[in-house]
Amino acid sequence: MNLNDAQEGKEYIIRQIETDDDELNAFLFSLGCYSGEPITVVSHLKSSCVVSIKDSRYNIDKQLASAIIV
């Protein structure tokens, strides 16, 4: 299941990041978004979703959210 299908307010553990872009992987890693890290979907918006990682909130688009497998 990816973050687009995740339930709001529930904490998940990131299982993997499915992307072939090394720059995107490095960006997500800098946010603290990597395998084994807890992540919570705060809310789903029309074209993005708000997530909480390590006590910080980020607004990520649907395409990026689909690459994060929980």
A tleap script that builds the chain and sets N, CA, C and O, in Angstrom:
source leaprc.protein.ff14SB
mol = sequence {
  NMET ASN LEU ASN ASP ALA GLN GLU GLY LYS
  GLU TYR ILE ILE ARG GLN ILE GLU THR ASP
  ASP ASP GLU LEU ASN ALA PHE LEU PHE SER
  LEU GLY CYS TYR SER GLY GLU PRO ILE THR
  VAL VAL SER HIE LEU LYS SER SER CYS VAL
  VAL SER ILE LYS ASP SER ARG TYR ASN ILE
  ASP LYS GLN LEU ALA SER ALA ILE ILE CVAL
}
set mol.1.N position { 0.849 -1.172 0.000 }
set mol.1.CA position { 0.000 0.000 0.000 }
set mol.1.C position { 0.901 1.244 0.000 }
set mol.1.O position { 1.922 1.276 0.687 }
set mol.2.N position { 0.519 2.256 -0.768 }
set mol.2.CA position { 1.285 3.494 -0.770 }
set mol.2.C position { 0.571 4.559 0.063 }
set mol.2.O position { -0.522 4.317 0.576 }
set mol.3.N position { 1.187 5.735 0.200 }
set mol.3.CA position { 0.626 6.781 1.050 }
set mol.3.C position { -0.699 7.331 0.542 }
set mol.3.O position { -1.487 7.848 1.335 }
set mol.4.N position { -0.967 7.234 -0.754 }
set mol.4.CA position { -2.254 7.697 -1.275 }
set mol.4.C position { -3.411 6.877 -0.720 }
set mol.4.O position { -4.530 7.378 -0.603 }
set mol.5.N position { -3.146 5.624 -0.380 }
set mol.5.CA position { -4.182 4.731 0.146 }
set mol.5.C position { -4.189 4.682 1.670 }
set mol.5.O position { -5.057 4.036 2.258 }
set mol.6.N position { -3.245 5.347 2.314 }
set mol.6.CA position { -3.111 5.289 3.772 }
set mol.6.C position { -4.226 6.077 4.454 }
set mol.6.O position { -4.750 7.050 3.913 }
set mol.7.N position { -4.565 5.633 5.636 }
set mol.7.CA position { -5.609 6.245 6.433 }
set mol.7.C position { -5.056 7.469 7.171 }
set mol.7.O position { -3.939 7.430 7.686 }
set mol.8.N position { -5.822 8.530 7.220 }
set mol.8.CA position { -5.394 9.737 7.919 }
set mol.8.C position { -5.298 9.491 9.420 }
set mol.8.O position { -6.161 8.840 10.010 }
set mol.9.N position { -4.238 10.018 10.032 }
set mol.9.CA position { -4.074 9.935 11.474 }
set mol.9.C position { -3.452 8.648 11.983 }
set mol.9.O position { -3.183 8.532 13.178 }
set mol.10.N position { -3.221 7.695 11.123 }
set mol.10.CA position { -2.643 6.417 11.530 }
set mol.10.C position { -1.157 6.387 11.201 }
set mol.10.O position { -0.743 6.804 10.119 }
set mol.11.N position { -0.355 5.890 12.145 }
set mol.11.CA position { 1.090 5.818 11.917 }
set mol.11.C position { 1.442 4.527 11.178 }
set mol.11.O position { 0.953 3.447 11.510 }
set mol.12.N position { 2.290 4.663 10.184 }
set mol.12.CA position { 2.765 3.537 9.388 }
set mol.12.C position { 4.282 3.504 9.429 }
set mol.12.O position { 4.923 4.505 9.752 }
set mol.13.N position { 4.851 2.363 9.106 }
set mol.13.CA position { 6.292 2.217 8.957 }
set mol.13.C position { 6.595 2.132 7.465 }
set mol.13.O position { 5.987 1.339 6.746 }
set mol.14.N position { 7.537 2.952 7.003 }
set mol.14.CA position { 7.906 2.936 5.592 }
set mol.14.C position { 8.622 1.625 5.286 }
set mol.14.O position { 9.628 1.301 5.918 }
set mol.15.N position { 8.108 0.876 4.326 }
set mol.15.CA position { 8.735 -0.387 3.936 }
set mol.15.C position { 9.772 -0.185 2.848 }
set mol.15.O position { 10.839 -0.800 2.877 }
set mol.16.N position { 9.461 0.681 1.882 }
set mol.16.CA position { 10.426 0.952 0.805 }
set mol.16.C position { 10.008 2.185 0.025 }
set mol.16.O position { 8.867 2.642 0.104 }
set mol.17.N position { 10.965 2.711 -0.729 }
set mol.17.CA position { 10.729 3.828 -1.628 }
set mol.17.C position { 10.902 3.303 -3.049 }
set mol.17.O position { 11.978 2.824 -3.407 }
set mol.18.N position { 9.854 3.390 -3.854 }
set mol.18.CA position { 9.890 2.865 -5.225 }
set mol.18.C position { 10.079 4.001 -6.220 }
set mol.18.O position { 9.105 4.539 -6.747 }
set mol.19.N position { 11.325 4.365 -6.475 }
set mol.19.CA position { 11.646 5.363 -7.473 }
set mol.19.C position { 13.012 5.061 -8.067 }
set mol.19.O position { 13.894 4.550 -7.377 }
set mol.20.N position { 13.186 5.373 -9.331 }
set mol.20.CA position { 14.462 5.149 -10.005 }
set mol.20.C position { 15.338 6.398 -10.004 }
set mol.20.O position { 16.468 6.367 -10.490 }
set mol.21.N position { 14.819 7.493 -9.459 }
set mol.21.CA position { 15.510 8.779 -9.461 }
set mol.21.C position { 16.390 8.911 -8.216 }
set mol.21.O position { 15.873 9.023 -7.104 }
set mol.22.N position { 17.715 8.899 -8.392 }
set mol.22.CA position { 18.642 9.003 -7.262 }
set mol.22.C position { 18.518 10.343 -6.547 }
set mol.22.O position { 18.661 10.413 -5.326 }
set mol.23.N position { 18.255 11.398 -7.298 }
set mol.23.CA position { 18.101 12.719 -6.693 }
set mol.23.C position { 16.864 12.762 -5.794 }
set mol.23.O position { 16.895 13.365 -4.721 }
set mol.24.N position { 15.785 12.128 -6.227 }
set mol.24.CA position { 14.568 12.061 -5.425 }
set mol.24.C position { 14.804 11.223 -4.172 }
set mol.24.O position { 14.349 11.585 -3.088 }
set mol.25.N position { 15.511 10.110 -4.316 }
set mol.25.CA position { 15.850 9.296 -3.147 }
set mol.25.C position { 16.658 10.090 -2.130 }
set mol.25.O position { 16.408 9.995 -0.929 }
set mol.26.N position { 17.620 10.869 -2.599 }
set mol.26.CA position { 18.439 11.681 -1.702 }
set mol.26.C position { 17.596 12.749 -1.011 }
set mol.26.O position { 17.796 13.030 0.171 }
set mol.27.N position { 16.653 13.347 -1.744 }
set mol.27.CA position { 15.770 14.349 -1.163 }
set mol.27.C position { 14.909 13.742 -0.063 }
set mol.27.O position { 14.798 14.306 1.025 }
set mol.28.N position { 14.301 12.595 -0.344 }
set mol.28.CA position { 13.463 11.932 0.662 }
set mol.28.C position { 14.280 11.527 1.879 }
set mol.28.O position { 13.807 11.636 3.010 }
set mol.29.N position { 15.495 11.064 1.656 }
set mol.29.CA position { 16.372 10.688 2.769 }
set mol.29.C position { 16.680 11.906 3.638 }
set mol.29.O position { 16.733 11.797 4.863 }
set mol.30.N position { 16.881 13.057 3.013 }
set mol.30.CA position { 17.173 14.282 3.781 }
set mol.30.C position { 15.984 14.710 4.636 }
set mol.30.O position { 16.159 15.376 5.656 }
set mol.31.N position { 14.770 14.329 4.221 }
set mol.31.CA position { 13.575 14.618 5.018 }
set mol.31.C position { 13.389 13.611 6.151 }
set mol.31.O position { 12.581 13.833 7.053 }
set mol.32.N position { 14.132 12.512 6.108 }
set mol.32.CA position { 13.962 11.452 7.094 }
set mol.32.C position { 13.017 10.377 6.622 }
set mol.32.O position { 12.520 9.585 7.423 }
set mol.33.N position { 12.764 10.341 5.333 }
set mol.33.CA position { 11.837 9.393 4.739 }
set mol.33.C position { 12.622 8.245 4.112 }
set mol.33.O position { 13.072 8.338 2.970 }
set mol.34.N position { 12.781 7.158 4.876 }
set mol.34.CA position { 13.507 5.979 4.404 }
set mol.34.C position { 12.959 4.746 5.098 }
set mol.34.O position { 12.193 4.861 6.055 }
set mol.35.N position { 13.337 3.580 4.632 }
set mol.35.CA position { 12.805 2.316 5.146 }
set mol.35.C position { 13.001 2.207 6.654 }
set mol.35.O position { 14.061 2.524 7.193 }
set mol.36.N position { 11.939 1.746 7.315 }
set mol.36.CA position { 11.987 1.537 8.755 }
set mol.36.C position { 11.568 2.744 9.579 }
set mol.36.O position { 11.442 2.642 10.799 }
set mol.37.N position { 11.353 3.867 8.944 }
set mol.37.CA position { 11.004 5.104 9.651 }
set mol.37.C position { 9.484 5.244 9.748 }
set mol.37.O position { 8.788 4.977 8.769 }
set mol.38.N position { 8.951 5.656 10.905 }
set mol.38.CA position { 7.503 5.875 11.009 }
set mol.38.C position { 7.061 7.128 10.257 }
set mol.38.O position { 7.785 8.122 10.206 }
set mol.39.N position { 5.863 7.067 9.675 }
set mol.39.CA position { 5.292 8.193 8.942 }
set mol.39.C position { 3.786 8.202 9.199 }
set mol.39.O position { 3.152 7.151 9.289 }
set mol.40.N position { 3.232 9.392 9.313 }
set mol.40.CA position { 1.796 9.544 9.544 }
set mol.40.C position { 1.215 10.457 8.474 }
set mol.40.O position { 1.763 11.526 8.203 }
set mol.41.N position { 0.111 10.042 7.865 }
set mol.41.CA position { -0.597 10.901 6.921 }
set mol.41.C position { -1.517 11.791 7.747 }
set mol.41.O position { -2.443 11.304 8.395 }
set mol.42.N position { -1.260 13.094 7.723 }
set mol.42.CA position { -2.060 14.044 8.481 }
set mol.42.C position { -3.368 14.320 7.760 }
set mol.42.O position { -4.435 14.311 8.374 }
set mol.43.N position { -3.286 14.570 6.437 }
set mol.43.CA position { -4.504 14.788 5.660 }
set mol.43.C position { -4.240 14.555 4.181 }
set mol.43.O position { -3.119 14.705 3.695 }
set mol.44.N position { -5.302 14.184 3.482 }
set mol.44.CA position { -5.271 14.041 2.027 }
set mol.44.C position { -5.912 15.285 1.433 }
set mol.44.O position { -7.029 15.649 1.798 }
set mol.45.N position { -5.212 15.928 0.527 }
set mol.45.CA position { -5.741 17.087 -0.172 }
set mol.45.C position { -6.043 16.693 -1.616 }
set mol.45.O position { -5.825 15.543 -1.996 }
set mol.46.N position { -6.530 17.609 -2.411 }
set mol.46.CA position { -6.928 17.285 -3.781 }
set mol.46.C position { -5.767 16.763 -4.621 }
set mol.46.O position { -5.897 15.735 -5.285 }
set mol.47.N position { -4.642 17.459 -4.599 }
set mol.47.CA position { -3.516 17.045 -5.439 }
set mol.47.C position { -2.266 16.694 -4.638 }
set mol.47.O position { -1.187 16.537 -5.211 }
set mol.48.N position { -2.401 16.571 -3.331 }
set mol.48.CA position { -1.246 16.262 -2.488 }
set mol.48.C position { -1.711 15.676 -1.164 }
set mol.48.O position { -2.907 15.503 -0.934 }
set mol.49.N position { -0.765 15.378 -0.310 }
set mol.49.CA position { -1.107 14.963 1.042 }
set mol.49.C position { -0.069 15.517 2.013 }
set mol.49.O position { 1.089 15.731 1.654 }
set mol.50.N position { -0.503 15.742 3.237 }
set mol.50.CA position { 0.359 16.258 4.286 }
set mol.50.C position { 0.779 15.072 5.141 }
set mol.50.O position { -0.058 14.307 5.619 }
set mol.51.N position { 2.100 14.929 5.329 }
set mol.51.CA position { 2.619 13.826 6.130 }
set mol.51.C position { 3.463 14.367 7.271 }
set mol.51.O position { 4.001 15.472 7.200 }
set mol.52.N position { 3.566 13.576 8.312 }
set mol.52.CA position { 4.400 13.916 9.456 }
set mol.52.C position { 5.517 12.885 9.548 }
set mol.52.O position { 5.275 11.683 9.660 }
set mol.53.N position { 6.756 13.395 9.497 }
set mol.53.CA position { 7.942 12.551 9.617 }
set mol.53.C position { 8.851 13.207 10.642 }
set mol.53.O position { 9.230 14.368 10.488 }
set mol.54.N position { 9.202 12.470 11.687 }
set mol.54.CA position { 10.117 12.983 12.721 }
set mol.54.C position { 9.679 14.349 13.240 }
set mol.54.O position { 10.480 15.284 13.263 }
set mol.55.N position { 8.433 14.476 13.651 }
set mol.55.CA position { 7.886 15.708 14.228 }
set mol.55.C position { 7.906 16.903 13.288 }
set mol.55.O position { 7.818 18.042 13.748 }
set mol.56.N position { 8.018 16.677 11.995 }
set mol.56.CA position { 7.929 17.737 10.990 }
set mol.56.C position { 6.825 17.370 10.009 }
set mol.56.O position { 6.572 16.193 9.753 }
set mol.57.N position { 6.173 18.387 9.464 }
set mol.57.CA position { 5.110 18.155 8.487 }
set mol.57.C position { 5.554 18.619 7.116 }
set mol.57.O position { 6.188 19.664 6.967 }
set mol.58.N position { 5.205 17.813 6.109 }
set mol.58.CA position { 5.561 18.113 4.730 }
set mol.58.C position { 4.348 17.905 3.845 }
set mol.58.O position { 3.544 17.006 4.092 }
set mol.59.N position { 4.208 18.721 2.826 }
set mol.59.CA position { 3.163 18.580 1.830 }
set mol.59.C position { 3.811 17.952 0.597 }
set mol.59.O position { 4.667 18.571 -0.034 }
set mol.60.N position { 3.411 16.738 0.253 }
set mol.60.CA position { 3.993 16.046 -0.895 }
set mol.60.C position { 2.904 15.768 -1.921 }
set mol.60.O position { 1.748 15.548 -1.562 }
set mol.61.N position { 3.275 15.777 -3.195 }
set mol.61.CA position { 2.276 15.559 -4.239 }
set mol.61.C position { 1.914 14.077 -4.345 }
set mol.61.O position { 2.594 13.211 -3.795 }
set mol.62.N position { 0.836 13.817 -5.060 }
set mol.62.CA position { 0.311 12.450 -5.180 }
set mol.62.C position { 1.316 11.493 -5.839 }
set mol.62.O position { 1.395 10.322 -5.468 }
set mol.63.N position { 2.073 11.990 -6.805 }
set mol.63.CA position { 3.044 11.139 -7.487 }
set mol.63.C position { 4.145 10.689 -6.512 }
set mol.63.O position { 4.530 9.520 -6.510 }
set mol.64.N position { 4.635 11.592 -5.706 }
set mol.64.CA position { 5.658 11.250 -4.724 }
set mol.64.C position { 5.068 10.332 -3.648 }
set mol.64.O position { 5.723 9.386 -3.210 }
set mol.65.N position { 3.847 10.608 -3.228 }
set mol.65.CA position { 3.193 9.763 -2.225 }
set mol.65.C position { 3.004 8.329 -2.731 }
set mol.65.O position { 3.045 7.381 -1.946 }
set mol.66.N position { 2.799 8.176 -4.028 }
set mol.66.CA position { 2.618 6.826 -4.569 }
set mol.66.C position { 3.935 6.035 -4.580 }
set mol.66.O position { 3.914 4.809 -4.689 }
set mol.67.N position { 5.064 6.717 -4.471 }
set mol.67.CA position { 6.371 6.039 -4.458 }
set mol.67.C position { 6.760 5.563 -3.061 }
set mol.67.O position { 7.692 4.773 -2.913 }
set mol.68.N position { 6.053 6.038 -2.039 }
set mol.68.CA position { 6.368 5.666 -0.652 }
set mol.68.C position { 5.454 4.518 -0.240 }
set mol.68.O position { 4.244 4.693 -0.094 }
set mol.69.N position { 6.046 3.350 -0.056 }
set mol.69.CA position { 5.275 2.132 0.274 }
set mol.69.C position { 5.317 1.904 1.785 }
set mol.69.O position { 6.386 1.867 2.395 }
set mol.70.N position { 4.128 1.751 2.373 }
set mol.70.CA position { 4.024 1.509 3.813 }
set mol.70.C position { 3.414 0.161 4.074 }
set mol.70.O position { 3.243 -0.225 5.230 }
savepdb mol mol.pdb
quit
